[in-house]
Amino acid sequence: MIRRRGTAAALILMSVLAGGTPALADEPADLIDPAVASLMVERGLDKAEATRRIGWQERSDDLADAVEAAVGPDLSGGVWIGSDDDRVTVGVLAAAAPIDALRSTVAALAANVGLEGAGLNVVSVRHSLAKLVEASDWLIDRVEAANEGATSLLTAGGYTTAGNVVRLGIPPAPAVLTPAQQAAVAEARQRYGDMLATYTADGSAHADACSAHYCDVPLRGGVRFDGTGGCTLGFIGRSRANGRLYAITAGHCLRVPNGTSTTSRFASGPTNHIIGPARNSVLGRRGDAGIIEITNYTGWKPRAWVYVTKSLAVGIPGTVRNESYPIRRDGVSRVGLRVCKRGYSRHATSCGRVTELNASVYYSDHRVTVGGLAVADYCALDGDSGGPVFAGNTAYGIHSGSSNSNQCLTYYQGIRGAENLMGFNVSFV
């Protein structure tokens, strides 16, 4: 499990980003959380029931921590959100004995973290979470080596707790696998048997980096910034090392020398205003994350907000405009989790579900394999890179890229992993 580390609680939970500014008031009653709104549309639910179901997924982090401590990854199949009923689902190993005792343990743990019985489902699985993670990591290494010099690419590394499998993507005909790729597929099938699921995939994606979505003061996530081409700002936060103010985005948006200046605009005019210098970035097997130091605090007065727009008829509609959507916590992504992405492309705000974890994908525009990504089915286009991925006032990640053949097959860097890569913590309202 990825944990948030390295800073005092006072820094993590601060209600403002700089001293003296009052905390944000409660949201107006007519503003519905984007994840709630999109669930209402998809399921035909009223607001109260959709809010209740999003509340279930918000408790999944606490339940997963409790299950890991009490049961362990060798007897658990992980925690995910049911795609048909939105219930928090826990897998327990079918071979474990006594399995009824395990089920009772999970039910008690759920009650302890405030998850009502109606929101919980416990199912038997064949393969443990530990085995899924181990197989996922092996596939990433094996496929990356096999793809060397190949024209068509295998795609590997993602696991799905809901399906209890690891996934290996094979390019469609008329692509011909090289001998090395054929050997890798054969070895994977022999090694993992029914734990391995193969599917047809084009094997490559691109980073979504290039509209005009700007906001006046305060600076917040979800707005366009420029410096190395157009990208979207992620979340506002602070350095674990020195408490300085930063904004996080995708690493491929900051592939520039340390210190390169970044800018954004106010909604009221065309003038570029300095945010601050690029300070660090990672793009590759470890993930896709970068940070900008906010040195122009007086000009921007940043807040722990996200600029959310009304969604268009792409993906799952239903989100409403909220220029000051507050971030109150960060969370761990899970299969079936409903998330929304904000970027500045014409797909702007789009919602969907997480379908895989720990995936790797080859970014053809950067010629690099990027690992540790969550896979989702919200929609994105160029310019959305770095944008916040969120739900229920929770930061879940930063958008990274999308498939070359499907703009609604998308990839994002989980926020806990990004925080650890950058030595950074998202700030909360």
C-alpha positions as CSV (number, residue, x, y, z in Angstrom):
1,M,0.0,0.0,0.0
2,I,1.2,3.5,-0.8
3,R,1.2,5.7,2.3
4,R,1.6,9.4,2.6
5,R,4.8,10.2,4.5
6,G,7.2,12.8,5.7
7,T,5.4,15.8,7.1
8,A,3.8,17.0,10.2
9,A,0.0,16.8,10.5
10,A,-0.1,20.6,10.9
11,L,1.3,21.0,7.4
12,I,-0.9,18.3,5.9
13,L,-4.2,19.4,7.4
14,M,-3.7,23.2,7.4
15,S,-6.9,24.9,6.5
16,V,-5.2,27.7,4.5
17,L,-2.2,27.8,2.3
18,A,-0.7,30.9,3.9
19,G,-1.2,32.4,7.3
20,G,-4.1,34.8,8.0
21,T,-6.5,33.8,5.3
22,P,-9.8,32.5,6.6
23,A,-10.9,29.0,5.9
24,L,-13.3,28.4,3.0
25,A,-17.0,28.6,3.9
26,D,-19.3,25.6,3.2
27,E,-20.2,25.0,-0.4
28,P,-23.4,26.6,-1.6
29,A,-26.3,24.1,-1.5
30,D,-26.9,24.2,-5.2
31,L,-23.3,22.9,-6.0
32,I,-23.3,19.1,-6.4
33,D,-20.0,17.2,-6.3
34,P,-19.1,16.1,-9.9
35,A,-18.8,12.5,-8.8
36,V,-22.3,12.6,-7.3
37,A,-23.8,14.4,-10.3
38,S,-22.4,12.0,-12.8
39,L,-23.5,9.0,-10.7
40,M,-27.1,10.5,-10.6
41,V,-27.1,10.6,-14.4
42,E,-25.6,7.2,-14.9
43,R,-27.8,5.3,-12.4
44,G,-30.9,7.5,-12.4
45,L,-30.5,8.1,-8.7
46,D,-31.6,11.1,-6.6
47,K,-29.0,13.3,-5.0
48,A,-29.3,11.7,-1.5
49,E,-28.7,8.1,-2.8
50,A,-25.9,9.2,-5.1
51,T,-24.2,11.1,-2.2
52,R,-24.6,8.0,0.0
53,R,-22.9,5.8,-2.5
54,I,-20.0,8.2,-3.0
55,G,-19.7,8.3,0.8
56,W,-19.1,4.5,0.6
57,Q,-16.1,4.9,-1.6
58,E,-14.7,7.7,0.6
59,R,-14.5,5.1,3.4
60,S,-12.7,2.5,1.3
61,D,-9.3,3.9,2.2
62,D,-9.8,3.3,6.0
63,L,-11.3,-0.1,5.3
64,A,-8.3,-1.1,3.1
65,D,-5.9,-0.1,5.8
66,A,-7.8,-2.1,8.3
67,V,-8.0,-5.2,6.1
68,E,-4.3,-5.0,5.3
69,A,-3.4,-4.8,9.0
70,A,-5.8,-7.6,10.1
71,V,-5.8,-9.9,7.2
72,G,-2.7,-9.2,5.1
73,P,-2.2,-9.2,1.3
74,D,-1.7,-12.9,1.2
75,L,-5.2,-13.7,2.3
76,S,-6.9,-10.7,0.8
77,G,-7.8,-10.0,-2.9
78,G,-7.8,-6.3,-2.4
79,V,-10.5,-3.7,-2.1
80,W,-12.5,-2.2,-5.0
81,I,-15.8,-0.5,-5.8
82,G,-18.5,-2.6,-7.4
83,S,-19.2,-1.3,-10.9
84,D,-22.8,-2.6,-10.8
85,D,-23.9,-1.5,-7.3
86,D,-21.1,1.0,-6.1
87,R,-20.5,-1.1,-3.0
88,V,-17.1,-1.3,-1.4
89,T,-16.0,-4.9,-2.2
90,V,-13.4,-6.9,-0.4
91,G,-11.9,-10.0,-1.8
92,V,-10.9,-12.8,0.5
93,L,-8.9,-15.8,-0.6
94,A,-11.1,-18.8,-1.3
95,A,-8.4,-21.2,-0.1
96,A,-8.1,-19.5,3.2
97,A,-9.5,-21.4,6.2
98,P,-11.8,-20.7,7.9
99,I,-13.2,-18.4,5.2
100,D,-16.4,-17.6,7.2
101,A,-14.2,-16.2,10.0
102,L,-12.5,-14.0,7.4
103,R,-15.8,-12.7,6.2
104,S,-16.9,-11.9,9.7
105,T,-13.6,-10.1,10.4
106,V,-14.0,-7.9,7.3
107,A,-17.6,-7.0,8.2
108,A,-16.5,-6.0,11.7
109,L,-13.7,-3.9,10.3
110,A,-16.1,-2.1,7.9
111,A,-18.5,-1.3,10.8
112,N,-15.5,0.1,12.8
113,V,-14.7,2.6,10.0
114,G,-18.3,3.7,9.6
115,L,-19.1,1.8,6.4
116,E,-22.7,0.7,6.7
117,G,-23.6,-2.9,5.9
118,A,-25.5,-2.0,2.7
119,G,-22.3,-0.5,1.3
120,L,-20.2,-3.6,1.8
121,N,-19.7,-6.7,-0.3
122,V,-17.3,-9.6,0.6
123,V,-16.5,-12.1,-2.2
124,S,-14.2,-15.1,-2.6
125,V,-11.2,-14.8,-5.0
126,R,-8.6,-17.3,-6.3
127,H,-5.6,-15.0,-6.3
128,S,-4.3,-12.8,-3.5
129,L,-3.5,-9.2,-3.8
130,A,0.1,-10.0,-3.1
131,K,0.2,-12.3,-6.1
132,L,-1.5,-9.8,-8.4
133,V,1.0,-7.1,-7.5
134,E,3.9,-9.5,-8.0
135,A,2.7,-10.6,-11.4
136,S,2.0,-7.1,-12.5
137,D,5.6,-6.0,-11.7
138,W,7.0,-9.1,-13.4
139,L,5.0,-8.3,-16.6
140,I,6.1,-4.7,-16.7
141,D,9.8,-5.8,-16.7
142,R,9.3,-8.7,-19.1
143,V,7.3,-6.8,-21.7
144,E,9.4,-3.7,-21.7
145,A,12.4,-5.9,-22.6
146,A,10.5,-7.8,-25.2
147,N,9.3,-4.6,-26.9
148,E,12.8,-3.3,-27.5
149,G,13.1,-2.6,-31.2
150,A,9.6,-3.9,-32.0
151,T,7.2,-2.0,-34.4
152,S,4.0,-3.1,-32.6
153,L,4.0,-3.2,-28.8
154,L,2.7,-5.4,-26.1
155,T,1.0,-3.6,-23.2
156,A,1.5,-4.9,-19.7
157,G,1.5,-4.3,-16.0
158,G,-2.0,-3.5,-15.0
159,Y,-4.0,-5.6,-12.6
160,T,-7.6,-5.5,-11.7
161,T,-8.8,-6.5,-8.3
162,A,-12.4,-6.7,-9.5
163,G,-11.4,-9.3,-12.2
164,N,-8.7,-10.9,-10.0
165,V,-6.3,-10.9,-13.0
166,V,-3.3,-9.2,-14.4
167,R,-3.7,-8.0,-18.0
168,L,-1.5,-8.4,-21.1
169,G,-2.4,-6.4,-24.2
170,I,-1.5,-7.9,-27.6
171,P,-1.5,-5.7,-30.7
172,P,-4.3,-6.4,-33.3
173,A,-3.8,-7.9,-36.7
174,P,-2.0,-7.4,-39.0
175,A,0.7,-6.7,-36.4
176,V,3.2,-9.5,-36.1
177,L,5.0,-10.2,-32.8
178,T,8.7,-10.5,-32.8
179,P,10.3,-13.8,-31.5
180,A,11.1,-12.0,-28.2
181,Q,7.5,-10.8,-27.8
182,Q,6.1,-14.3,-28.7
183,A,8.4,-15.8,-26.0
184,A,7.3,-13.2,-23.5
185,V,3.6,-14.0,-24.1
186,A,4.2,-17.7,-23.9
187,E,6.2,-17.4,-20.7
188,A,3.5,-15.2,-19.1
189,R,0.8,-17.7,-20.0
190,Q,2.8,-20.6,-18.6
191,R,3.8,-18.7,-15.5
192,Y,0.4,-17.3,-14.5
193,G,-2.3,-19.4,-16.1
194,D,-5.8,-18.3,-15.3
195,M,-4.4,-15.2,-13.5
196,L,-3.4,-13.8,-16.9
197,A,-6.0,-12.1,-19.1
198,T,-5.0,-11.1,-22.6
199,Y,-6.8,-8.5,-24.7
200,T,-6.3,-6.6,-27.9
201,A,-4.6,-3.3,-27.5
202,D,-2.7,-0.9,-29.8
203,G,0.1,-0.7,-27.2
204,S,0.8,3.0,-27.2
205,A,-0.6,6.2,-26.0
206,H,0.3,9.9,-25.9
207,A,0.7,12.5,-23.2
208,D,-2.1,15.0,-23.3
209,A,-0.2,18.3,-23.3
210,C,-2.0,21.9,-25.3
211,S,-8.4,26.7,-25.5
212,A,-8.1,29.0,-23.0
213,H,-9.2,28.0,-19.5
214,Y,-8.0,30.5,-17.0
215,C,-9.2,31.9,-13.7
216,D,-8.6,35.1,-11.8
217,V,-7.0,35.1,-8.3
218,P,-6.8,32.8,-6.4
219,L,-4.6,30.3,-8.3
220,R,-6.2,26.8,-8.2
221,G,-6.0,23.4,-9.8
222,G,-7.7,22.8,-13.2
223,V,-6.5,26.0,-14.9
224,R,-4.2,26.1,-17.9
225,F,-0.5,27.0,-17.4
226,D,2.3,27.6,-19.9
227,G,6.0,27.1,-19.8
228,T,6.7,24.1,-21.9
229,G,3.6,24.1,-24.0
230,G,0.0,24.2,-22.6
231,C,-0.9,21.8,-19.7
232,T,-3.3,21.9,-16.8
233,L,-2.3,22.6,-13.2
234,G,-3.0,19.8,-10.7
235,F,-3.3,20.5,-7.0
236,I,-1.8,23.1,-4.7
237,G,0.4,22.0,-1.8
238,R,3.6,22.2,0.1
239,S,7.1,20.7,0.2
240,R,7.7,18.2,2.8
241,A,11.3,19.4,3.2
242,N,10.8,23.2,3.8
243,G,7.0,23.9,3.7
244,R,7.3,26.1,0.6
245,L,4.3,26.4,-1.7
246,Y,4.1,24.3,-4.9
247,A,1.7,23.1,-7.5
248,I,1.8,19.6,-8.9
249,T,1.2,18.6,-12.5
250,A,2.4,15.9,-14.9
251,G,6.1,15.3,-15.2
252,H,6.1,15.4,-19.0
253,C,4.7,19.0,-18.8
254,L,8.0,20.1,-17.1
255,R,10.7,18.4,-19.2
256,V,12.8,21.6,-19.0
257,P,15.8,22.8,-17.1
258,N,15.2,23.4,-13.4
259,G,14.2,27.0,-12.9
260,T,12.3,27.5,-16.2
261,S,9.5,30.0,-15.6
262,T,5.9,29.0,-15.8
263,T,2.9,31.4,-16.3
264,S,-0.9,31.5,-16.4
265,R,-3.4,34.2,-17.1
266,F,-6.3,35.8,-15.3
267,A,-9.8,35.2,-16.9
268,S,-10.1,39.0,-17.3
269,G,-7.2,39.6,-19.7
270,P,-4.5,38.2,-22.0
271,T,-1.5,39.0,-19.9
272,N,0.7,36.2,-18.7
273,H,1.5,36.3,-15.0
274,I,4.4,34.3,-13.5
275,I,3.6,31.4,-11.3
276,G,7.1,30.4,-10.5
277,P,9.9,28.1,-11.7
278,A,9.8,24.4,-12.5
279,R,11.6,22.5,-9.8
280,N,11.4,18.8,-10.4
281,S,9.9,16.2,-12.7
282,V,9.8,12.4,-13.3
283,L,8.7,10.7,-16.4
284,G,9.3,6.9,-16.8
285,R,8.9,3.7,-15.0
286,R,8.5,5.4,-11.6
287,G,5.6,7.5,-12.9
288,D,4.7,10.9,-14.3
289,A,4.8,13.9,-11.9
290,G,6.3,17.3,-11.7
291,I,6.2,20.4,-9.4
292,I,6.3,24.2,-9.8
293,E,7.3,26.4,-7.0
294,I,4.8,29.2,-6.5
295,T,7.0,32.2,-5.9
296,N,4.4,34.8,-7.0
297,Y,2.2,34.3,-4.0
298,T,1.1,37.9,-3.6
299,G,0.0,38.0,-7.3
300,W,-1.9,34.7,-7.2
301,K,-2.9,34.0,-3.5
302,P,-3.4,30.3,-4.2
303,R,-6.0,28.1,-2.6
304,A,-6.7,24.4,-2.3
305,W,-9.4,24.6,-4.9
306,V,-10.1,23.0,-8.3
307,Y,-11.9,24.9,-11.1
308,V,-14.6,22.5,-12.2
309,T,-16.7,23.1,-15.4
310,K,-20.0,21.7,-16.5
311,S,-19.3,18.5,-18.4
312,L,-20.1,18.1,-22.1
313,A,-21.8,15.1,-23.7
314,V,-18.7,13.0,-23.7
315,G,-18.1,10.1,-21.3
316,I,-20.6,10.4,-18.4
317,P,-22.3,13.8,-18.3
318,G,-23.7,15.5,-15.2
319,T,-21.1,17.7,-13.6
320,V,-21.9,21.2,-12.7
321,R,-19.7,24.4,-12.7
322,N,-17.9,25.1,-9.5
323,E,-15.1,27.6,-9.6
324,S,-14.0,27.0,-6.0
325,Y,-14.4,23.2,-5.5
326,P,-12.5,22.5,-2.3
327,I,-10.0,19.6,-1.7
328,R,-10.3,18.2,1.7
329,R,-8.2,15.0,1.6
330,D,-6.2,12.7,-0.6
331,G,-7.0,9.1,-1.3
332,V,-5.9,5.8,-2.8
333,S,-7.3,4.8,-6.2
334,R,-9.2,1.5,-6.4
335,V,-10.7,-0.5,-9.3
336,G,-14.3,0.7,-9.7
337,L,-13.6,4.0,-8.1
338,R,-15.6,6.9,-9.7
339,V,-13.4,9.8,-10.5
340,C,-13.6,13.0,-12.4
341,K,-10.9,14.8,-14.4
342,R,-10.6,18.5,-15.0
343,G,-8.5,19.7,-17.9
344,Y,-8.6,22.6,-20.3
345,S,-9.4,20.7,-23.5
346,R,-12.9,20.7,-24.9
347,H,-13.6,17.6,-22.8
348,A,-12.8,19.8,-19.8
349,T,-14.5,17.9,-16.9
350,S,-15.2,14.2,-17.6
351,C,-16.0,11.4,-15.2
352,G,-15.6,7.7,-15.3
353,R,-14.4,4.7,-13.4
354,V,-11.0,3.2,-12.6
355,T,-10.5,-0.1,-14.5
356,E,-6.9,-1.1,-13.7
357,L,-4.0,-0.3,-11.3
358,N,-0.2,-0.3,-11.7
359,A,-0.3,-0.2,-15.5
360,S,2.5,0.8,-17.8
361,V,2.1,2.3,-21.2
362,Y,4.5,3.4,-23.9
363,Y,4.1,7.1,-24.7
364,S,4.9,7.4,-28.4
365,D,5.3,11.2,-28.4
366,H,7.9,11.0,-25.6
367,R,9.4,7.6,-26.6
368,V,9.2,6.3,-23.0
369,T,7.4,3.7,-21.0
370,V,5.6,5.2,-18.1
371,G,4.7,3.0,-15.1
372,G,2.6,3.0,-12.0
373,L,-0.5,4.5,-13.7
374,A,-4.2,4.0,-13.0
375,V,-6.4,3.3,-16.0
376,A,-9.8,4.9,-16.3
377,D,-12.6,5.5,-18.8
378,Y,-13.1,9.3,-18.4
379,C,-12.3,11.2,-21.6
380,A,-9.4,13.5,-22.3
381,L,-7.6,15.4,-25.1
382,D,-4.3,17.3,-25.6
383,G,-4.0,20.0,-22.9
384,D,-5.5,18.0,-20.1
385,S,-2.1,16.7,-18.9
386,G,-1.4,17.4,-15.3
387,G,-5.0,18.2,-14.5
388,P,-6.6,17.1,-11.2
389,V,-8.4,13.7,-10.8
390,F,-10.8,13.9,-7.9
391,A,-14.1,12.9,-6.4
392,G,-15.9,13.6,-3.2
393,N,-13.5,16.5,-2.4
394,T,-10.7,14.0,-2.5
395,A,-7.5,14.3,-4.6
396,Y,-6.9,11.0,-6.3
397,G,-4.4,11.8,-9.0
398,I,-3.1,13.9,-11.9
399,H,-4.0,13.2,-15.5
400,S,-1.2,11.8,-17.6
401,G,-2.3,10.6,-21.1
402,S,-4.8,8.8,-23.3
403,S,-4.7,6.0,-25.8
404,N,-3.8,6.9,-29.4
405,S,-6.9,5.1,-30.6
406,N,-9.5,5.9,-27.8
407,Q,-9.7,9.3,-26.1
408,C,-11.8,7.7,-23.3
409,L,-9.1,5.1,-22.4
410,T,-7.1,7.3,-20.1
411,Y,-4.2,7.1,-17.6
412,Y,-3.4,9.0,-14.5
413,Q,-0.7,9.1,-11.9
414,G,-2.1,8.3,-8.4
415,I,-1.7,11.2,-6.0
416,R,0.0,9.3,-3.2
417,G,2.7,8.1,-5.6
418,A,3.1,11.6,-7.0
419,E,3.4,13.1,-3.6
420,N,6.1,10.6,-2.7
421,L,8.0,11.2,-6.0
422,M,8.0,14.9,-5.5
423,G,8.4,15.1,-1.7
424,F,5.2,17.1,-1.6
425,N,1.8,17.1,0.1
426,V,-1.5,18.3,-1.3
427,S,-3.0,21.0,0.9
428,F,-6.5,20.8,2.1
429,V,-9.3,23.3,2.8
